[in-house]
Amino acid sequence: MSAPAEKILTRNFHRPDSHTLATYVETGGYTALPKALAMEPAQIVDVVKRSNLRGLGGAGFPTGAKWSFIPKGHAGPVYLVINADEGEPGTFKDRYLLERDPHALVEGMAISARAIGSALGFVYIRGEYVQPWRRFRAAVREAYDAGHLGRGFDVVVHQGAGAYICGEETGLISSLEGKKGWPKLKPPFPAIKGAFGAPTIVNNVETICHVPHLVNRGPEWFARLGTKTQGGTRMYSVSGRVRRPGVYEAPVGVTLRQLIYDFGGGVTGNGTLKAVVPGGSSAAILTADEIDVTMDVDGLRNAGTMAGSAGVIVMDETVSIPEALMVVARFYAHESCGQCTPCRESTGWIYKMTERIVEGRGRKEDLDTILDLSKRGAGTTICAFFDGAVGPYISYIEKFRDEFEALIPK
Ligand SMILES: Cc1cc2nc3c(=O)[nH]c(=O)nc-3n(C[C@H](O)[C@H](O)[C@H](O)COP(=O)(O)O)c2cc1C
């Protein structure tokens, strides 16, 4: 396969005016919303469940199942929160959706709100995403003027200040509430007690952009595009040492080899693949002989890594894995919110150790110390930030140990 059978989310991206209401409507936009408004909320949830749509922000949780956790018959407000923080290194897909097809998100939100019984939605946009924010805000205004919003469902657009931890759903909610973006312990999950104490569904931009298509074309169509346990297509951000870096939409059963060679055009640098990160910086690294894996949530989990945010980072033979780990470690040390001791202390020390290894000042015990801190700290913190950080710490060292040892003085 060299191209996706069909483009769904990116079908209008080539049009210079793809962000406008006129183009969205001309290409079938806002036809799903009236259908959804005529459906019972439970019917919409059922459509999403049968489609096998899974969250595309990182965790891959089944979307319909998440929606059904909203307490039945809840009397107070229910909120829909869209995660447009897109902080995972190597990931740059949501910005394209916001810039080039913002009405898909508006319509997806209005339908999703109907399904979960919400009258108010928030879109939390990463602070650095100025153009995506402008485009999305303009689309919201157009949607109000055209009467697609404001008749039982309102949207608030909120700009973050640029912190990776505010992509974690409970950190995002704290930030949205005007507090420091610190994650909270789960349970209670946001579906029970989320924004401002009310039941809240947090979903990624791309996840919700799929929703109008599910209503228009049916869950079976969507499920058939994917694998047994995950429906549809998704947008892969392909970067690093490839000839054609970019965002590519493909069915979730596409292989990593196809993404690198067919979509990305093959490896640059010295032309020989050394390693690849398949799902954003928190995903465990794969070696060149591990790329015949499908890119769906379960395919990558079975390969010992994760689909995450589908950020594919390609490294050729000239890339130094210890240096790559140092860069990643610097990011996690900088972004840890500092609430939990294992995360705050280990991310800082692991960065210091990787840095001294790269600078030729490493100590014999450093590698085992990093592995020990990673393995003992994982699962002990409030949120999954540190669990994500240990993906690279452990896999880079275990798969490329010789390269690290070669830099440590004997
Ligand atoms: C440290 C951390 C950062 C995250 N950053 C993002 C992000 O930038 N965007 C996103 O959609 N999800 C992010 N997530 C996942 C969210 O917590 C949440 O699972 C997701 O927004 C749910 O949406 P989905 O089910 O549609 O994927 C992050 C998770 C963690 C632990």
The ligand as an SDF file (V2000), in Angstrom:
LIG
                    3D

 31 33  0  0  0  0  0  0  0  0999 V2000
    1.8760   13.6770   30.5110 C   0  0  0  0  0  0  0  0  0  0  0  0
    0.7100   13.4930   29.5870 C   0  0  0  0  0  0  0  0  0  0  0  0
    0.5160   14.3790   28.5340 C   0  0  0  0  0  0  0  0  0  0  0  0
   -0.5730   14.2420   27.6790 C   0  0  0  0  0  0  0  0  0  0  0  0
   -0.7040   15.1230   26.6510 N   0  0  0  0  0  0  0  0  0  0  0  0
   -1.7810   15.0090   25.8200 C   0  0  0  0  0  0  0  0  0  0  0  0
   -1.9730   15.9380   24.7560 C   0  0  0  0  0  0  0  0  0  0  0  0
   -1.1690   16.8590   24.5400 O   0  0  0  0  0  0  0  0  0  0  0  0
   -3.0690   15.7890   23.9580 N   0  0  0  0  0  0  0  0  0  0  0  0
   -3.9790   14.7810   24.1720 C   0  0  0  0  0  0  0  0  0  0  0  0
   -4.9740   14.6850   23.4450 O   0  0  0  0  0  0  0  0  0  0  0  0
   -3.8150   13.8820   25.1650 N   0  0  0  0  0  0  0  0  0  0  0  0
   -2.7510   13.9800   25.9950 C   0  0  0  0  0  0  0  0  0  0  0  0
   -2.6190   13.0960   27.0320 N   0  0  0  0  0  0  0  0  0  0  0  0
   -3.6690   12.0840   27.2350 C   0  0  0  0  0  0  0  0  0  0  0  0
   -4.8310   12.6850   28.0450 C   0  0  0  0  0  0  0  0  0  0  0  0
   -4.5670   12.5330   29.4290 O   0  0  0  0  0  0  0  0  0  0  0  0
   -6.1730   11.9780   27.7320 C   0  0  0  0  0  0  0  0  0  0  0  0
   -6.0030   10.6050   27.8390 O   0  0  0  0  0  0  0  0  0  0  0  0
   -6.7140   12.2930   26.3570 C   0  0  0  0  0  0  0  0  0  0  0  0
   -6.8140   13.6720   26.1250 O   0  0  0  0  0  0  0  0  0  0  0  0
   -8.0870   11.6760   26.2070 C   0  0  0  0  0  0  0  0  0  0  0  0
   -8.5670   11.8620   24.8910 O   0  0  0  0  0  0  0  0  0  0  0  0
   -8.7770   10.6460   23.8890 P   0  0  0  0  0  0  0  0  0  0  0  0
   -9.4560    9.5280   24.6540 O   0  0  0  0  0  0  0  0  0  0  0  0
   -9.6280   11.1890   22.8090 O   0  0  0  0  0  0  0  0  0  0  0  0
   -7.4140   10.2320   23.4180 O   0  0  0  0  0  0  0  0  0  0  0  0
   -1.5050   13.1820   27.8830 C   0  0  0  0  0  0  0  0  0  0  0  0
   -1.3120   12.2960   28.9280 C   0  0  0  0  0  0  0  0  0  0  0  0
   -0.2060   12.4320   29.7710 C   0  0  0  0  0  0  0  0  0  0  0  0
   -0.0180   11.4480   30.8900 C   0  0  0  0  0  0  0  0  0  0  0  0
  1  2  1  0
  2  3  1  0
  2 30  2  0
  3  4  2  0
  4  5  1  0
  4 28  1  0
  5  6  2  0
  6  7  1  0
  6 13  1  0
  7  8  2  0
  7  9  1  0
  9 10  1  0
 10 11  2  0
 10 12  1  0
 12 13  2  0
 13 14  1  0
 14 15  1  0
 14 28  1  0
 15 16  1  0
 16 17  1  0
 16 18  1  0
 18 19  1  0
 18 20  1  0
 20 21  1  0
 20 22  1  0
 22 23  1  0
 23 24  1  0
 24 25  2  0
 24 26  1  0
 24 27  1  0
 28 29  2  0
 29 30  1  0
 30 31  1  0
M  END
$$$$
